[in-house]
Amino acid sequence: MSDTVDGTDASAEEPTATPLRAPRGGVPPVSVTADEIARAADRLAAGRGPFAVDAERASGFRYSNRAYLIQIRRADAGTVLIDPVGDGTDPAALLEPVAEALSDGEWILHSADQDLPCLAEVGLRPPALYDTELAGRLAGFDRVNLAAMVQRLLGLGLAKGHGAADWSKRPLPAEWLNYAALDVEVLIELRNAIADVLVEQGKTDWAAEEFDHLRKFEAPPTRRDRWRRTSGIHKVRGDRGLAAVRELWLVRDRLAQRRDIAPGRILPDRAIIDAALTDPRTVAELLERPIFGGPKQRRYAELWVAALASARESPAPPPGPESNSGPPPAVRWAKRKPEAAARLEAARAAISAVAEQVDVPAENLLSPELVRRLCWDWAGSADTAAAVEDVLRAGGARSWQRRLVVPALATALDS
């Protein structure tokens, strides 16, 4: 395959959309019980070709990131909607027949990184993967959401509007189920259409490497000091104030986890910051703050006051950010390590030039974090290209990425 890219113009006008307001075969019933799910699995196993897969969560409503509805479509099988929680049975055990049915075919997802973790949680892991959203990025499309790609490549307009809904709600409204079924209705056709674009552009092998990497990717462990990401924490100064943020955040997180409610619905970040700045010492003082006037905040007022008291009595300041081997934020480089800042500027320019040439977003061409690590740690080499190749390979860059960017990065680092 040549690295010279030709083919579809990413700025091509989208066709006029034909509205697709409902699935062609109607909205299927939701499979809830073990028997219903087993029958749905049998239908899928009797079908042919790849599986279109999607999942709906309750982000912003629940603490967990679990799947509350799973949609699967296959040729000659149609669409099945599966409720992995409604039966009360362990979801992984409940979905064993589905996992078996899906164990020998390609899965097609849109924005697979969003759904793969919650699917793995219930025992569903793809043996092969095709991500239509990622394929759109590699093709150079400026808009890669599902509706935009379906309109552009298939000329259809999807009925949207419930993606951010609380999918833990039961029973699920009929219009939500219609939306969910539409998310997989034309996913197989979309996969074939974007695959044709990648063939024309000479990027099929690139996509295959990306999909395999995504399928095998495991997220790093969550940092222990997540409380430092509280929105508005930059307004808080001093150890006591930071300790207050930490204690309030930890109490809120325990409550949210126990009740499976999104933390912000128990106590918004702005309330944590307000309390850290004003330091109310009694329930009455706390409730005088306008931001704590709601019933949810009143319900837990004594817990918030106790958390603030604990912060005041803390004998030591809160710990700093966890140490790691990564570089500091790039905005600090000019003062701390100006030669690294110069390398980073040259490397970013080189990556941008290659990205423009091959019509792939720079962040998909090479991880920005990997570029930063390379430039911060760079100590020179007698063979710059070989050294860059080694760093990128160790950092997880795929072969197609290394083939494109190593020469450009080597030139930038030698300049």
C-alpha positions as CSV (number, residue, x, y, z in Angstrom):
1,M,0.0,0.0,0.0
2,S,1.3,3.4,-0.9
3,D,1.3,6.2,1.8
4,T,0.2,8.7,-0.9
5,V,-3.5,9.3,-0.2
6,D,-6.1,10.1,-2.9
7,G,-9.8,9.6,-3.1
8,T,-12.9,11.1,-1.4
9,D,-12.9,14.8,-0.8
10,A,-13.7,15.2,2.9
11,S,-15.4,18.6,2.2
12,A,-17.9,17.0,-0.2
13,E,-21.4,18.3,0.3
14,E,-23.8,16.0,2.2
15,P,-26.8,14.8,0.2
16,T,-30.4,15.7,1.0
17,A,-31.5,13.3,3.7
18,T,-34.5,11.0,3.4
19,P,-35.9,10.8,6.9
20,L,-35.6,7.5,8.7
21,R,-38.1,7.8,11.5
22,A,-38.6,4.2,12.4
23,P,-37.0,0.8,11.9
24,R,-38.1,-0.9,8.7
25,G,-39.4,-3.9,10.5
26,G,-40.8,-2.0,13.4
27,V,-39.4,-1.6,16.9
28,P,-38.8,-5.1,18.3
29,P,-39.9,-6.0,21.8
30,V,-37.3,-5.8,24.6
31,S,-35.8,-9.1,25.7
32,V,-35.7,-9.1,29.5
33,T,-36.0,-12.6,31.0
34,A,-33.4,-15.3,30.5
35,D,-35.7,-17.2,28.1
36,E,-36.4,-14.1,26.0
37,I,-32.7,-13.3,25.8
38,A,-31.8,-16.9,24.9
39,R,-34.3,-16.7,22.0
40,A,-32.9,-13.4,20.9
41,A,-29.4,-15.0,20.9
42,D,-30.7,-17.9,18.8
43,R,-32.0,-15.4,16.2
44,L,-28.7,-13.7,16.1
45,A,-26.8,-17.0,15.7
46,A,-29.0,-18.0,12.8
47,G,-28.3,-14.7,10.9
48,R,-25.4,-14.0,8.7
49,G,-22.5,-11.5,8.4
50,P,-21.3,-9.0,11.0
51,F,-23.2,-7.7,14.0
52,A,-24.2,-4.1,14.4
53,V,-23.9,-3.3,18.2
54,D,-24.7,-0.4,20.4
55,A,-25.4,0.2,24.1
56,E,-27.2,2.9,26.0
57,R,-26.0,4.1,29.4
58,A,-27.2,6.6,32.0
59,S,-24.3,8.9,32.0
60,G,-25.0,12.0,34.1
61,F,-27.7,10.2,36.0
62,R,-25.9,7.2,37.5
63,Y,-22.6,6.7,39.2
64,S,-21.9,3.5,37.2
65,N,-21.2,3.3,33.5
66,R,-23.1,0.1,33.0
67,A,-25.2,-0.7,30.0
68,Y,-29.0,-0.4,30.5
69,L,-29.9,-1.4,27.0
70,I,-28.0,-3.3,24.3
71,Q,-29.1,-3.2,20.7
72,I,-27.8,-5.8,18.1
73,R,-28.7,-6.2,14.5
74,R,-27.6,-8.9,12.0
75,A,-28.6,-9.7,8.4
76,D,-31.4,-12.3,8.3
77,A,-31.9,-11.9,12.1
78,G,-33.1,-8.3,12.3
79,T,-32.7,-6.2,15.5
80,V,-32.9,-7.4,19.1
81,L,-33.1,-5.1,22.1
82,I,-31.8,-6.6,25.3
83,D,-32.3,-5.3,28.8
84,P,-29.3,-6.6,30.8
85,V,-30.6,-5.4,34.2
86,G,-34.4,-5.7,34.3
87,D,-34.4,-9.4,35.2
88,G,-32.4,-8.8,38.4
89,T,-30.0,-11.7,37.4
90,D,-26.3,-11.2,37.2
91,P,-26.0,-9.6,33.7
92,A,-22.9,-11.5,32.7
93,A,-24.7,-14.8,33.4
94,L,-27.9,-13.6,31.7
95,L,-26.1,-12.6,28.6
96,E,-24.0,-15.8,28.2
97,P,-26.1,-17.0,25.2
98,V,-25.6,-13.6,23.5
99,A,-21.8,-13.7,24.1
100,E,-21.7,-17.2,22.5
101,A,-23.8,-16.0,19.5
102,L,-21.5,-13.0,19.0
103,S,-18.2,-14.9,19.5
104,D,-17.3,-15.6,15.9
105,G,-18.2,-12.5,13.9
106,E,-17.1,-8.9,13.4
107,W,-18.8,-6.3,15.6
108,I,-19.6,-2.9,14.1
109,L,-19.9,0.0,16.5
110,H,-19.9,3.7,16.2
111,S,-17.5,5.3,18.8
112,A,-16.5,1.9,20.1
113,D,-14.4,3.3,22.9
114,Q,-17.6,4.6,24.5
115,D,-19.4,1.2,24.6
116,L,-16.7,-1.5,24.8
117,P,-16.1,-1.0,28.5
118,C,-19.8,-1.4,29.5
119,L,-20.2,-4.3,27.1
120,A,-17.1,-6.1,28.6
121,E,-18.6,-5.6,32.0
122,V,-21.4,-7.9,31.0
123,G,-19.2,-10.5,29.3
124,L,-19.5,-9.2,25.7
125,R,-16.1,-8.8,24.0
126,P,-15.7,-8.6,20.2
127,P,-13.5,-11.1,18.4
128,A,-13.1,-8.5,15.6
129,L,-14.1,-4.9,15.5
130,Y,-15.1,-2.2,13.0
131,D,-15.6,1.3,14.3
132,T,-17.4,3.5,11.8
133,E,-16.7,6.7,13.8
134,L,-13.0,6.1,13.8
135,A,-13.2,5.1,10.1
136,G,-14.7,8.5,9.4
137,R,-11.9,10.2,11.2
138,L,-9.3,8.3,9.2
139,A,-11.2,9.2,6.0
140,G,-10.8,12.9,6.9
141,F,-14.5,13.6,7.5
142,D,-15.1,16.8,9.4
143,R,-18.3,15.5,11.0
144,V,-18.2,11.9,12.3
145,N,-21.3,11.6,14.6
146,L,-23.6,8.8,13.5
147,A,-26.3,11.1,12.0
148,A,-23.9,13.1,10.0
149,M,-22.2,10.1,8.5
150,V,-25.4,8.3,7.8
151,Q,-26.7,11.4,5.9
152,R,-23.4,11.8,4.0
153,L,-22.9,8.2,3.0
154,L,-26.4,6.8,2.9
155,G,-28.5,9.8,2.3
156,L,-30.7,9.1,5.3
157,G,-31.7,11.3,8.2
158,L,-31.8,9.6,11.6
159,A,-34.4,10.5,14.2
160,K,-32.2,11.6,17.1
161,G,-32.8,13.1,20.5
162,H,-32.5,10.6,23.4
163,G,-28.8,9.8,23.6
164,A,-28.4,11.7,26.8
165,A,-31.5,10.3,28.4
166,D,-31.6,8.4,31.7
167,W,-31.6,4.8,30.3
168,S,-31.9,3.3,33.7
169,K,-35.6,4.4,33.7
170,R,-38.1,1.6,33.6
171,P,-40.3,1.0,31.6
172,L,-38.4,2.6,28.7
173,P,-40.6,4.9,26.7
174,A,-41.6,3.7,23.2
175,E,-39.9,6.7,21.5
176,W,-36.6,5.9,23.3
177,L,-36.8,2.3,22.0
178,N,-37.4,3.6,18.5
179,Y,-34.3,5.8,18.8
180,A,-32.3,2.9,20.1
181,A,-33.3,0.5,17.3
182,L,-32.5,3.2,14.7
183,D,-28.9,3.4,16.1
184,V,-28.2,-0.1,14.6
185,E,-30.7,0.0,11.8
186,V,-28.2,1.0,9.1
187,L,-24.9,0.5,10.8
188,I,-24.0,-2.5,8.6
189,E,-24.7,-0.4,5.5
190,L,-22.7,2.5,6.9
191,R,-19.7,0.2,7.6
192,N,-19.7,-1.0,4.0
193,A,-20.0,2.6,2.7
194,I,-17.1,4.0,4.8
195,A,-15.0,0.9,4.0
196,D,-15.4,1.7,0.3
197,V,-14.1,5.3,1.0
198,L,-11.1,3.9,2.9
199,V,-10.3,1.6,0.0
200,E,-10.4,4.6,-2.4
201,Q,-8.1,6.5,-0.1
202,G,-5.6,3.7,0.4
203,K,-6.3,3.6,4.2
204,T,-7.9,0.2,4.7
205,D,-4.8,-1.3,6.4
206,W,-4.5,1.8,8.6
207,A,-8.0,1.3,9.8
208,A,-7.5,-2.4,10.5
209,E,-4.5,-1.6,12.7
210,E,-6.5,1.0,14.6
211,F,-9.5,-1.3,15.1
212,D,-7.4,-4.1,16.5
213,H,-5.6,-1.7,18.8
214,L,-8.9,-0.3,20.1
215,R,-10.3,-3.8,20.6
216,K,-7.3,-4.8,22.8
217,F,-6.9,-1.5,24.6
218,E,-7.1,-1.4,28.4
219,A,-7.5,1.9,30.1
220,P,-4.9,2.8,32.7
221,P,-5.9,2.7,36.4
222,T,-7.9,5.6,37.7
223,R,-5.9,8.2,39.6
224,R,-6.4,8.3,43.3
225,D,-6.6,12.1,43.5
226,R,-9.6,12.6,41.2
227,W,-10.9,15.2,43.6
228,R,-8.3,17.6,42.1
229,R,-10.4,17.7,39.0
230,T,-13.3,19.4,40.7
231,S,-14.5,22.2,38.5
232,G,-13.4,25.6,39.9
233,I,-10.7,24.2,42.2
234,H,-8.3,26.9,40.8
235,K,-10.2,29.4,42.9
236,V,-9.2,27.6,46.1
237,R,-6.0,28.6,47.9
238,G,-4.1,27.0,50.8
239,D,-4.0,23.6,52.4
240,R,-7.2,24.0,54.4
241,G,-9.2,25.0,51.4
242,L,-7.9,22.1,49.3
243,A,-8.5,19.7,52.2
244,A,-12.1,21.0,52.3
245,V,-12.5,20.2,48.6
246,R,-11.0,16.8,49.1
247,E,-13.2,15.9,52.1
248,L,-16.4,17.1,50.5
249,W,-15.6,15.3,47.2
250,L,-14.8,12.0,49.0
251,V,-18.0,12.1,51.1
252,R,-20.0,12.9,47.9
253,D,-18.3,10.1,46.0
254,R,-19.1,7.5,48.6
255,L,-22.8,8.6,48.7
256,A,-23.0,8.5,44.9
257,Q,-21.4,5.1,44.6
258,R,-23.6,3.6,47.3
259,R,-26.8,5.0,45.7
260,D,-25.6,4.7,42.1
261,I,-26.3,8.3,41.4
262,A,-24.1,10.7,39.4
263,P,-22.1,12.7,41.9
264,G,-23.1,16.1,40.5
265,R,-26.8,15.2,41.2
266,I,-26.0,14.8,44.9
267,L,-23.8,17.9,45.2
268,P,-22.6,20.0,42.3
269,D,-19.0,21.0,42.0
270,R,-19.8,24.6,42.4
271,A,-21.3,23.9,45.9
272,I,-18.1,22.1,46.9
273,I,-16.0,25.1,45.9
274,D,-18.4,27.6,47.6
275,A,-18.1,25.6,50.9
276,A,-14.3,25.4,50.6
277,L,-14.1,29.2,50.1
278,T,-16.6,30.2,52.8
279,D,-16.0,27.4,55.4
280,P,-19.4,27.3,57.1
281,R,-19.1,25.7,60.6
282,T,-22.7,24.8,61.4
283,V,-25.7,23.5,59.5
284,A,-27.4,26.8,59.8
285,E,-24.4,28.6,58.3
286,L,-24.2,26.1,55.5
287,L,-27.9,26.4,54.6
288,E,-27.5,30.2,54.4
289,R,-25.5,29.7,51.3
290,P,-27.9,30.0,48.4
291,I,-26.3,27.1,46.6
292,F,-27.1,24.8,49.5
293,G,-30.8,25.7,49.6
294,G,-32.1,22.7,47.6
295,P,-33.7,19.7,49.2
296,K,-30.8,17.4,48.2
297,Q,-28.2,19.5,49.8
298,R,-30.3,20.0,53.0
299,R,-30.8,16.2,53.2
300,Y,-27.0,15.7,53.7
301,A,-26.2,19.0,55.3
302,E,-24.8,17.4,58.5
303,L,-22.5,15.3,56.4
304,W,-21.1,18.3,54.5
305,V,-20.5,20.2,57.8
306,A,-18.8,17.1,59.2
307,A,-16.6,16.9,56.1
308,L,-15.6,20.5,56.5
309,A,-14.8,20.0,60.2
310,S,-12.6,17.0,59.3
311,A,-10.7,19.2,56.8
312,R,-10.1,21.8,59.4
313,E,-8.7,19.2,61.8
314,S,-6.5,17.5,59.2
315,P,-3.0,17.5,60.6
316,A,-1.4,17.5,57.2
317,P,-2.1,19.3,53.9
318,P,-3.7,17.2,51.2
319,P,-1.2,15.3,49.1
320,G,0.0,16.7,45.8
321,P,-0.7,15.1,42.4
322,E,0.5,11.6,42.1
323,S,4.0,11.4,40.7
324,N,4.4,9.9,37.3
325,S,6.9,9.5,34.6
326,G,5.1,11.8,32.2
327,P,6.2,15.4,31.4
328,P,4.6,18.5,33.0
329,P,2.0,20.5,31.1
330,A,3.4,21.9,28.0
331,V,2.7,25.5,29.0
332,R,5.5,25.2,31.6
333,W,8.1,23.9,29.3
334,A,9.5,27.3,28.1
335,K,10.7,28.1,31.6
336,R,11.6,24.7,32.9
337,K,13.1,23.2,29.8
338,P,13.2,25.6,26.8
339,E,15.0,23.1,24.5
340,A,12.2,20.7,25.0
341,A,9.6,23.4,24.2
342,A,11.5,24.2,21.0
343,R,11.4,20.5,20.1
344,L,7.7,20.2,20.8
345,E,6.9,23.2,18.6
346,A,8.9,21.7,15.7
347,A,7.4,18.2,16.2
348,R,3.9,19.5,16.3
349,A,4.5,21.4,13.1
350,A,5.9,18.3,11.5
351,I,2.9,16.2,12.6
352,S,0.5,18.8,11.4
353,A,2.1,18.9,8.0
354,V,1.9,15.1,7.6
355,A,-1.7,15.1,8.9
356,E,-2.7,17.6,6.3
357,Q,-1.0,15.7,3.6
358,V,-2.8,12.4,4.3
359,D,-6.0,14.0,5.5
360,V,-6.1,12.5,9.0
361,P,-6.6,14.5,12.2
362,A,-3.2,15.0,13.9
363,E,-4.4,13.4,17.1
364,N,-5.3,10.2,15.2
365,L,-2.0,10.3,13.3
366,L,-0.1,10.2,16.6
367,S,-1.1,10.5,20.2
368,P,-0.4,14.0,21.5
369,E,0.8,12.6,24.8
370,L,3.3,10.4,23.0
371,V,4.7,13.4,21.1
372,R,5.1,15.3,24.4
373,R,6.9,12.4,26.0
374,L,9.2,12.1,23.0
375,C,10.1,15.8,23.1
376,W,10.5,16.1,26.8
377,D,12.7,13.0,27.3
378,W,14.7,13.3,24.0
379,A,18.5,13.1,24.7
380,G,19.7,12.9,21.1
381,S,20.9,9.9,19.2
382,A,23.5,9.0,16.5
383,D,20.5,7.5,14.5
384,T,17.6,9.8,15.2
385,A,15.1,8.0,13.0
386,A,15.9,4.6,14.7
387,A,15.6,6.2,18.1
388,V,12.3,7.8,17.3
389,E,11.0,4.6,15.9
390,D,11.9,2.8,19.1
391,V,10.2,5.4,21.3
392,L,7.0,5.4,19.2
393,R,6.8,1.6,19.1
394,A,7.3,1.4,22.9
395,G,4.5,4.0,23.3
396,G,2.0,1.9,21.3
397,A,2.1,3.8,18.0
398,R,0.9,1.5,15.2
399,S,3.1,0.6,12.2
400,W,1.2,2.8,9.8
401,Q,1.6,5.8,12.1
402,R,5.3,5.2,12.6
403,R,5.8,4.7,8.8
404,L,4.3,8.2,8.2
405,V,5.6,10.3,11.1
406,V,9.1,8.9,11.9
407,P,10.9,10.6,9.0
408,A,9.2,14.0,9.7
409,L,9.8,13.8,13.5
410,A,13.5,12.8,12.9
411,T,14.0,15.8,10.7
412,A,12.2,18.1,13.3
413,L,14.4,16.8,16.2
414,D,17.6,17.2,14.1
415,S,16.8,20.7,13.2
